Amino acid sequence: MSDTSNLLAEQRRALILDEVRRRGGVRVNELTQRLSVSDMTIRRDLDALARTGAVEKVHGGAVAPGAPLAHEPGFEAKSSLEPSAKEQIARAAAALVTPGSAIALSGGTTTYALAQQLLEIDRLTVVTNSVPVSEVFERARRQGTGAATTVILTGGVRTPSDALVGPVADRAIRSLRFDLLFLGAHGLSADAGLSTPNLAEAETNRALIESARRTVVVADHTKWGVVALSTIAPLTAVHSWVTDPGLPAPAAAEARAQLRELLIAD
C-alpha cells in the first residue's frame, strides 16, 4: 500500500480485503498508518466488510472469516507485525537482565528482537527452544562480536513459528533452572490467560514457566484480548508483562488486576 490518503471508500476496502486474504488478518493501527486515515474510518471500513461476510472482526482488527483458533502463523509472517513495538519491548526487557544470569527465551518474534539486545551483556547462559533466537547468538559468536554467551538449545520438534516443542524439549527444560524467563505469547486475556494455537508449544511453555524463578511476558499491545486454542497459564502465573505504549488504558487496568507488574516500554 503506497500513497492512499485520497482513496475512495470502495478502493480502501478492496485494499484492506486484499491484505486480509494475503496475510490472514490486519490490525486497525497498521491500517491507519498505511492508508493515512483515522481509526474511526478504518473501523467503519471493517464494519462494512464484516456485514458482507468478507472479514470477521476481532479485537484490534479483522481476520479472514472463520479463521480457526488453531491457526498458527509462520515466523516470517509474524516478524512483519508491529516491528517498532517489538523493538521498544526488547530494549525495556533487556534492562531487566544482569550479567552472569541464567535466562530462558521462548520462541517468538519479540524474544528474537530481545536476543539481539542481549548480545553485549556479559556471562549470560541462555536456554532457548527457539531456532532463530539461538542463531542470533551463534551469528555473533562466528563474527566475534558481543559478549561471551553460553547457549543451550533444547531440541524437539519444530513448529511453524520455529520453536522446538514436544517431549524432548520438555525433558530438557525440566532438568534446568533459570533466573528469568522471557516468554512470548500468541494471546493474552483476563479470562483465558496466556494462550497459543499449538498444543505441544503450550506444554513446553508451561515447562519453561515451572523452571523459572521469574516469568516475564514480552508481547505487544495487539496480543491483548486474543484467545488461541490452548491455554498456557493464567495471568496470575506471570510476574511481569512488558508491552508497548499502544496498550489501551482499560486493557492496562484489566491486566494490572491480575499481574504482579505491568511495564510499559517508552
Secondary structure, 3 states (H helix, E strand, C coil): CCCCCCCCHHHHHHHHHHHHHHHCEEEHHHHHHHHCCCHHHHHHHHHHHHHCCCCEEECCEEECCCCCCCCCCCHHHHHCCCHHHHHHHHHHHHCCCCCCCEEEECCCHHHHHHHHHCCCCCCEEEEECEHHHHHHHHHHHHHCCCCCEEEEECCCEECCCCEEECHHHHHHHHCCCEEEEEECCCEEECCCEEEECCHHHHHHHHHHHHCEEEEEEECCHHHECCCCCEEEECHHHCCEEEECCCCCHHHHHHHHHHCCEEEECC
